Amino acid sequence: MASTSDIRNGLCIKFNHDIYKIVEFLHVKPGKGPAFVRTKLRSLTTGRVLDNTFSAGHKIEDVRVETHNYQFLYAEGDEFHFMNTESFEQISLNKNILDAPGLLKEGTSVMVQVNTETDLPLSVDMPSSVILEVTYAEPGVKGNTATNATKSATVETGATVNVPLFINEGDKIKIDTASGNYMERVKE
């Protein structure tokens, strides 16, 4: 058993007869009344996100997890196939377990969290950013902007990302996997 002081991003807990991963949390100490922890939890079975507030000192049941390095192989419908880089065993995971499935490129290394009691995969931690090639971008027209203007571009995985007007087809761009936003153009 853990308490609310042990809450951190990425912690897996048992709550309401399901396993949840803490996406974000905020410890609030109001001027009047007891302190509490406001959390955003994502169900690892359904992918549903819910907000919950724990009072300070509340006991939570954490789930023991192990982290293994996996490589993304391919996607087949809603199933994504991964290979353990140490034992070479393959697993397939549903799309809703992934944070940003549209940004996964074949060969990408990810960290898979596995429940030690049941040996079932719980969640997939993607790298903080990925570098993808732009396959389609409408031409940007210069001179019609007053501030930072963006256009939508399609990357090699099929995801659509808003990029600045100077990005063209064939450019490689760095994308933040947590938000799905453009970060910078990559020169090679």
C-alpha angles and dihedrals in degrees: 000000000000131000132227090268088068094057114121136154112284096023113141116218139174109242131159092358092302138089116251133185118216107238097179138347140189126200107216124195108182121199091244123039135013126318120257141183119236111204140182110215128192119204111233093207101047103017090232116149121217136175119231136173122215121195115235112276093019112151116238127187110235124202120230108236135182123208120223130183113242134176121222110238109175145320124243112186107303093342120094117198122215135180126214106237093213105042097020091225115148128225133181121217132192119252094244093064090063122085097213110007092168091065097052114114123191110270096026114144115229136174115240118201112216126195105240093210098053102018089230120141111248107182144349121233110205124203113273091250139010132205113225135171120242110239098178132019128158113238112265118230114222122222100031096093132091097179138008104323123191138194131196119259131185117226128207093270092057096253120134118229131180109239136174118271095255093066113104136183112288094029117127115228134189114232128194106234095204095059102015091233129142113257108177146324114265120222118206 
